[in-house]
């Protein structure tokens, strides 16, 4: 084979161009996924005055909002995002980022997706509703770099971690998953308990098939409700506007938007003992799980407590990040903040889990001391063979010698 027939690997510029194309394809795939529900809503009765192009622009606005760039809805800035759309977008971005074989290709993916998002923001305008171009570009770039970078490097970083820190990370993940599971059960239970009120609100907004857009919006906001349940379980609670605050230790109700999912909000503060039990019970279970997962063989209690503290802090971080993504604004005045404060949820989770783990560690230490005090007979049994051996030696000394032994003793004495 001649040198002119040899095939060289593509350079960084070629891989960058391929990455840009992949970013644009990713944006089109995500737009198509968002267009399915918007076109389904457009086909429902009551939307004959809008065009099919308007449904596609609405899908583009939903996609841009999922990247947390914000939209301007009828002149009012809105940063609250249905988190289910963000999760789906993150899954798509992570999959495409892992397919890039080089850093230059991944950089091209981020640039292509961000540039396409800026063009899409300039095109998707529905009257006074639009997405700001520059915030949409920056948010898309940060989103792809953060989510894609984590997806590309997670496996390699995990393999480099020592076994001890892998166990600490597993404990934190178990705690975060447990809180999310209990939060989802709490949110679902509250909505089921007020299901008739939710149906009445749904019919008030749009009866029959015309209410499909409202139903789809409620489904896409399900992760937001789950994280609101987590904030309730950890203590800080959440706010819906300036006049409504909900937590296990206090409920203040004000004027709320007409939305079916809000029918599940509690209207009364629970009893004091029930509120304390609601917060402490998940924390105690989480602390017990952490203590069971972190390594415990032949280690002092200070090292185990340090591992529990690290796991608790990491669990707080794992819950604080999605809590911050699930919060936002729906207006300037009464609905300027909807959701929980991410720092309060993270700090409260870390403190609760750490205190619970410390309590279980103390109980384990007390049980070990009591078990040691209850076993004195074992040491007495171990000392008895030594006394028997001394008695055997004394008996051997008093025992008469055999003739052979007596002759050997006389020879040693003569020498």
C-alpha positions as CSV (number, residue, x, y, z in Angstrom):
1,X,0.0,0.0,0.0
2,X,1.4,3.4,-1.0
3,X,1.6,6.3,1.4
4,X,-1.1,8.1,-0.5
5,X,-3.5,5.3,0.1
6,X,-3.1,5.4,3.9
7,X,-6.0,6.6,5.9
8,X,-5.2,9.0,8.7
9,X,-7.6,9.5,11.7
10,X,-9.6,12.7,11.5
11,X,-8.1,15.8,13.1
12,X,-9.6,17.8,15.9
13,X,-11.3,20.3,13.5
14,X,-13.1,17.5,11.6
15,X,-14.2,16.0,14.9
16,X,-15.4,19.4,16.0
17,X,-17.5,19.8,12.9
18,X,-19.0,16.4,13.3
19,X,-19.9,17.4,16.9
20,X,-21.6,20.6,15.8
21,X,-23.7,18.5,13.4
22,X,-24.6,16.1,16.2
23,X,-25.6,19.0,18.4
24,X,-28.0,20.3,15.8
25,X,-29.4,16.8,15.3
26,X,-29.9,16.5,19.0
27,X,-31.8,19.8,19.1
28,X,-34.1,18.6,16.3
29,X,-34.8,15.3,18.1
30,X,-35.6,17.1,21.3
31,X,-37.9,19.6,19.4
32,X,-39.7,16.6,17.8
33,X,-40.3,15.0,21.2
34,X,-41.7,18.3,22.5
35,X,-43.8,18.8,19.4
36,X,-45.7,15.5,20.0
37,X,-47.8,16.7,23.0
38,X,-48.1,20.3,21.6
39,X,-49.6,19.0,18.4
40,X,-51.8,16.6,20.3
41,X,-53.1,19.6,22.3
42,X,-53.5,21.6,19.0
43,X,-55.7,18.8,17.6
44,X,-58.1,19.0,20.5
45,X,-61.3,21.0,20.1
46,X,-61.2,24.7,21.0
47,X,-57.9,25.5,19.2
48,X,-59.1,26.0,15.7
49,X,-58.0,29.7,15.7
50,X,-54.3,28.7,16.0
51,X,-52.1,27.4,13.2
52,X,-49.9,24.3,13.2
53,X,-46.8,26.5,13.1
54,X,-47.9,28.0,16.4
55,X,-48.0,24.5,17.9
56,X,-44.4,24.0,16.7
57,X,-43.3,27.3,18.2
58,X,-44.9,26.3,21.5
59,X,-42.9,23.1,21.5
60,X,-39.7,25.2,20.9
61,X,-40.6,27.4,23.9
62,X,-41.1,24.4,26.1
63,X,-37.7,23.0,24.9
64,X,-35.9,26.2,25.6
65,X,-37.6,26.5,29.0
66,X,-36.4,23.0,29.9
67,X,-32.8,24.2,29.6
68,X,-33.6,26.8,32.3
69,X,-33.0,29.8,30.0
70,X,-36.4,31.2,31.0
71,X,-39.3,32.5,28.9
72,X,-41.3,35.7,28.8
73,X,-45.0,34.7,29.0
74,X,-47.3,37.6,27.9
75,X,-44.7,40.1,29.0
76,X,-44.0,38.4,32.4
77,X,-40.7,36.6,33.0
78,X,-41.1,32.9,33.9
79,X,-38.3,30.7,35.1
80,X,-40.3,27.8,36.6
81,X,-39.9,24.7,34.4
82,X,-41.8,21.4,34.4
83,X,-38.9,19.2,35.5
84,X,-40.0,16.1,33.5
85,X,-39.1,17.9,30.3
86,X,-35.7,18.7,31.8
87,X,-35.1,15.1,32.8
88,X,-35.9,13.9,29.3
89,X,-33.6,16.5,27.7
90,X,-30.8,15.5,30.1
91,X,-31.2,11.9,29.1
92,X,-30.9,12.8,25.4
93,X,-27.9,15.0,26.0
94,X,-26.1,12.4,28.1
95,X,-26.6,9.7,25.4
96,X,-25.2,11.9,22.6
97,X,-22.3,13.1,24.7
98,X,-21.2,9.5,25.4
99,X,-21.1,8.8,21.7
100,X,-18.5,11.5,21.1
101,X,-15.1,9.9,20.9
102,X,-13.0,12.9,21.7
103,X,-13.1,16.2,23.6
104,X,-13.2,18.2,20.4
105,X,-16.3,16.3,19.3
106,X,-18.0,17.0,22.6
107,X,-17.1,20.7,22.4
108,X,-18.6,20.8,19.0
109,X,-21.8,19.1,20.3
110,X,-22.1,21.8,23.0
111,X,-21.5,24.6,20.5
112,X,-23.9,23.2,17.9
113,X,-26.7,22.7,20.4
114,X,-26.2,26.2,22.0
115,X,-26.1,27.9,18.6
116,X,-29.2,26.1,17.4
117,X,-31.0,27.1,20.6
118,X,-30.2,30.7,20.0
119,X,-31.6,30.5,16.5
120,X,-34.7,28.7,17.8
121,X,-35.2,31.4,20.5
122,X,-35.2,34.1,17.9
123,X,-37.7,32.2,15.7
124,X,-40.2,31.0,18.3
125,X,-42.3,34.0,19.1
126,X,-46.0,33.9,19.9
127,X,-47.1,37.5,20.2
128,X,-45.5,38.8,23.4
129,X,-44.4,35.3,24.5
130,X,-40.9,34.5,23.6
131,X,-37.6,33.1,24.9
132,X,-34.7,35.6,25.4
133,X,-31.9,34.8,22.9
134,X,-28.8,35.3,25.0
135,X,-30.0,33.6,28.2
136,X,-31.2,30.7,26.1
137,X,-27.8,30.4,24.4
138,X,-25.9,30.5,27.7
139,X,-28.3,28.1,29.5
140,X,-28.1,25.6,26.7
141,X,-24.3,25.7,26.6
142,X,-24.0,25.2,30.4
143,X,-26.6,22.5,30.3
144,X,-24.8,20.4,27.7
145,X,-21.4,20.9,29.3
146,X,-22.7,20.0,32.8
147,X,-24.9,17.1,31.9
148,X,-22.8,15.8,29.0
149,X,-19.6,16.1,30.9
150,X,-21.0,14.2,33.9
151,X,-22.3,11.5,31.6
152,X,-18.9,11.1,29.9
153,X,-16.7,11.1,33.0
154,X,-18.9,9.4,35.5
155,X,-17.7,5.9,34.8
156,X,-14.0,6.8,34.8
157,X,-14.3,8.8,38.0
158,X,-16.1,6.0,39.7
159,X,-13.4,3.5,38.9
160,X,-10.7,5.9,40.3
161,X,-12.5,6.3,43.6
162,X,-11.1,4.2,46.5
163,X,-13.5,1.5,47.8
164,X,-14.2,3.5,50.9
165,X,-15.5,6.5,49.0
166,X,-17.4,4.3,46.6
167,X,-19.3,3.0,49.6
168,X,-19.9,6.5,50.9
169,X,-21.3,7.5,47.5
170,X,-23.6,4.5,47.5
171,X,-24.9,5.4,50.9
172,X,-25.6,8.9,49.8
173,X,-27.4,7.7,46.7
174,X,-29.5,5.3,48.7
175,X,-30.5,8.1,51.1
176,X,-31.4,10.5,48.2
177,X,-33.4,7.7,46.4
178,X,-35.2,6.9,49.6
179,X,-36.3,10.5,50.2
180,X,-37.4,10.8,46.6
181,X,-39.5,7.6,46.9
182,X,-41.1,8.7,50.1
183,X,-41.7,12.2,48.6
184,X,-43.4,10.7,45.6
185,X,-45.7,8.6,47.8
186,X,-46.5,11.6,49.9
187,X,-47.4,13.8,46.9
188,X,-49.4,11.0,45.3
189,X,-51.3,10.3,48.5
190,X,-52.2,14.0,49.0
191,X,-53.4,14.3,45.4
192,X,-55.5,11.1,45.7
193,X,-57.0,12.3,49.0
194,X,-58.1,15.5,47.2
195,X,-58.8,13.9,43.8
196,X,-62.4,15.3,43.6
197,X,-61.1,18.9,44.0
198,X,-58.5,18.3,41.3
199,X,-61.1,17.1,38.9
200,X,-63.3,20.1,39.7
201,X,-60.4,22.4,38.9
202,X,-59.6,20.6,35.7
203,X,-63.2,21.0,34.5
204,X,-63.2,24.6,35.6
205,X,-60.2,25.3,33.4
206,X,-61.1,23.3,30.3
207,X,-63.7,20.5,30.3
208,X,-63.5,17.4,28.2
209,X,-60.8,16.9,25.6
210,X,-60.0,20.6,25.6
211,X,-58.3,20.1,29.0
212,X,-55.5,17.9,27.5
213,X,-52.9,20.8,27.6
214,X,-53.6,21.3,31.3
215,X,-53.3,17.6,31.9
216,X,-50.0,17.4,30.0
217,X,-48.6,20.3,32.0
218,X,-49.6,18.6,35.2
219,X,-47.9,15.4,34.2
220,X,-44.7,17.2,33.2
221,X,-44.7,18.9,36.6
222,X,-44.8,15.6,38.5
223,X,-41.1,15.8,39.5
224,X,-41.7,19.3,40.9
225,X,-44.4,17.9,43.1
226,X,-42.1,15.0,44.3
227,X,-39.4,17.5,45.3
228,X,-41.9,19.6,47.1
229,X,-42.8,16.4,49.1
230,X,-39.1,15.9,49.8
231,X,-38.8,19.5,51.1
232,X,-41.8,18.8,53.4
233,X,-40.2,15.6,54.8
234,X,-36.9,17.3,55.5
235,X,-38.5,20.3,57.3
236,X,-38.0,23.5,55.3
237,X,-41.2,23.0,53.2
238,X,-41.9,25.0,50.1
239,X,-43.6,28.2,48.9
240,X,-46.2,29.0,46.3
241,X,-46.0,32.7,45.8
242,X,-45.7,35.3,48.6
243,X,-48.7,34.3,50.6
244,X,-48.7,30.4,50.6
245,X,-46.1,28.4,52.6
246,X,-46.4,24.7,53.4
247,X,-44.2,22.7,55.8
248,X,-44.6,20.1,58.5
249,X,-44.5,22.7,61.2
250,X,-46.8,25.4,59.7
251,X,-49.2,26.1,56.8
252,X,-50.2,29.5,55.6
253,X,-52.7,29.5,52.8
254,X,-53.2,32.4,50.4
255,X,-54.5,33.0,46.9
256,X,-53.4,30.2,44.5
257,X,-53.5,29.8,40.7
258,X,-56.3,27.6,39.4
259,X,-54.3,24.4,38.6
260,X,-55.4,20.8,39.3
261,X,-52.2,19.7,41.0
262,X,-52.4,22.4,43.6
263,X,-55.5,20.7,45.0
264,X,-53.3,18.3,46.8
265,X,-51.8,21.0,49.1
266,X,-52.5,20.6,52.8
267,X,-54.6,23.3,54.3
268,X,-54.0,22.6,58.0
269,X,-50.9,22.1,60.1
270,X,-50.6,18.6,61.5
271,X,-50.3,17.9,65.2
272,X,-47.0,18.5,66.8
273,X,-46.1,14.9,67.4
274,X,-47.1,14.0,63.9
275,X,-45.0,16.7,62.4
276,X,-41.9,15.6,64.4
277,X,-42.6,12.0,63.4
278,X,-42.9,13.0,59.7
279,X,-39.5,14.6,59.8
280,X,-37.6,12.2,62.1
281,X,-38.9,8.8,60.8
282,X,-37.3,9.1,57.3
283,X,-34.2,10.5,58.8
284,X,-33.8,7.6,61.2
285,X,-34.2,5.1,58.4
286,X,-31.7,7.0,56.3
287,X,-29.2,7.2,59.1
288,X,-29.5,3.4,59.7
289,X,-29.0,2.7,56.0
290,X,-25.9,4.9,55.9
291,X,-24.4,3.1,58.9
292,X,-25.1,-0.3,57.3
293,X,-23.5,0.6,54.0
294,X,-20.3,2.4,55.1
295,X,-17.4,0.1,56.0
296,X,-17.3,-0.9,59.6
297,X,-14.9,-3.8,60.1
298,X,-12.0,-3.0,62.6
299,X,-12.4,0.7,62.4
300,X,-12.7,3.3,65.2
301,X,-16.0,5.1,65.7
302,X,-14.5,8.4,64.7
303,X,-13.7,7.1,61.2
304,X,-17.2,5.7,60.8
305,X,-18.7,9.0,62.0
306,X,-16.6,10.9,59.4
307,X,-17.9,8.5,56.7
308,X,-21.4,9.1,57.8
309,X,-20.9,12.9,57.7
310,X,-19.5,12.7,54.2
311,X,-22.4,10.5,53.1
312,X,-24.9,12.9,54.7
313,X,-23.3,15.9,53.0
314,X,-23.3,14.2,49.6
315,X,-27.0,13.2,50.1
316,X,-27.9,16.8,50.9
317,X,-26.1,17.9,47.7
318,X,-27.9,15.3,45.6
319,X,-31.3,16.6,46.8
320,X,-30.3,20.3,46.8
321,X,-29.5,20.3,43.0
322,X,-32.8,19.1,41.7
323,X,-34.7,21.1,44.3
324,X,-33.0,24.2,42.9
325,X,-33.9,23.2,39.3
326,X,-37.5,22.6,40.3
327,X,-38.0,26.1,41.8
328,X,-38.6,29.3,39.8
329,X,-40.8,32.3,39.3
330,X,-44.2,32.7,37.7
331,X,-44.4,36.4,37.9
332,X,-43.1,39.5,39.5
333,X,-45.4,40.0,42.5
334,X,-47.5,37.3,44.2
335,X,-45.9,34.3,42.4
336,X,-42.3,35.5,42.4
337,X,-41.1,32.3,44.0
338,X,-42.6,28.8,43.6
339,X,-40.8,25.8,45.1
340,X,-38.4,25.1,47.9
341,X,-35.1,26.8,48.8
342,X,-32.4,24.5,47.6
343,X,-29.9,25.4,50.3
344,X,-32.4,24.8,53.1
345,X,-33.3,21.4,51.8
346,X,-29.7,20.3,51.3
347,X,-28.5,21.6,54.7
348,X,-31.5,20.1,56.6
349,X,-31.1,16.7,54.9
350,X,-27.4,16.6,55.8
351,X,-28.0,17.5,59.4
352,X,-30.9,15.1,59.9
353,X,-29.1,12.2,58.3
354,X,-25.9,12.9,60.3
355,X,-27.7,13.2,63.6
356,X,-29.6,10.0,62.9
357,X,-26.5,8.1,62.0
358,X,-24.7,9.4,65.1
359,X,-27.6,8.2,67.2
360,X,-27.5,4.7,65.7
361,X,-23.7,4.7,66.1
362,X,-24.1,5.5,69.8
363,X,-26.7,2.8,70.3
364,X,-24.4,0.3,68.7
365,X,-21.5,1.4,71.0
366,X,-23.7,1.0,74.1
367,X,-24.9,-2.4,73.0
368,X,-21.3,-3.5,72.5
369,X,-20.3,-2.3,76.0
370,X,-23.2,-4.1,77.6
371,X,-22.4,-7.3,75.7
372,X,-18.8,-7.1,76.9
373,X,-19.9,-6.7,80.5
374,X,-22.2,-9.6,80.2
375,X,-19.4,-12.0,79.3
376,X,-17.0,-12.3,82.3
377,X,-17.3,-16.1,82.4
378,X,-15.5,-16.4,79.1
379,X,-12.3,-14.8,80.6
380,X,-12.5,-17.2,83.6
381,X,-12.8,-20.2,81.3
382,X,-9.7,-19.0,79.4
383,X,-7.6,-18.8,82.6
384,X,-8.5,-22.2,83.9
385,X,-6.2,-24.2,81.6
386,X,-3.2,-22.2,82.9
387,X,-4.1,-23.1,86.5
388,X,-4.5,-26.7,85.5
389,X,-1.1,-26.7,83.8
390,X,0.5,-25.4,87.0
391,X,-1.2,-28.1,89.0
392,X,0.0,-30.7,86.6
393,X,3.6,-29.4,86.9
394,X,3.4,-29.7,90.7
395,X,2.0,-33.2,90.5
396,X,4.8,-34.2,88.1
397,X,7.4,-32.8,90.6
398,X,5.9,-35.0,93.5
399,X,5.6,-38.1,91.4
400,X,8.4,-40.8,92.0
401,X,11.0,-41.2,89.3
402,X,11.3,-44.4,87.2
403,X,14.6,-46.4,87.4
404,X,15.8,-45.0,84.1
405,X,15.1,-41.5,85.1
406,X,16.7,-42.0,88.5
407,X,20.0,-43.3,86.8
408,X,20.0,-40.3,84.5
409,X,19.6,-38.0,87.5
410,X,22.5,-39.5,89.4
411,X,24.8,-39.3,86.3
412,X,24.0,-35.5,86.0
413,X,24.6,-35.0,89.7
414,X,28.0,-36.9,89.5
415,X,29.1,-34.8,86.5
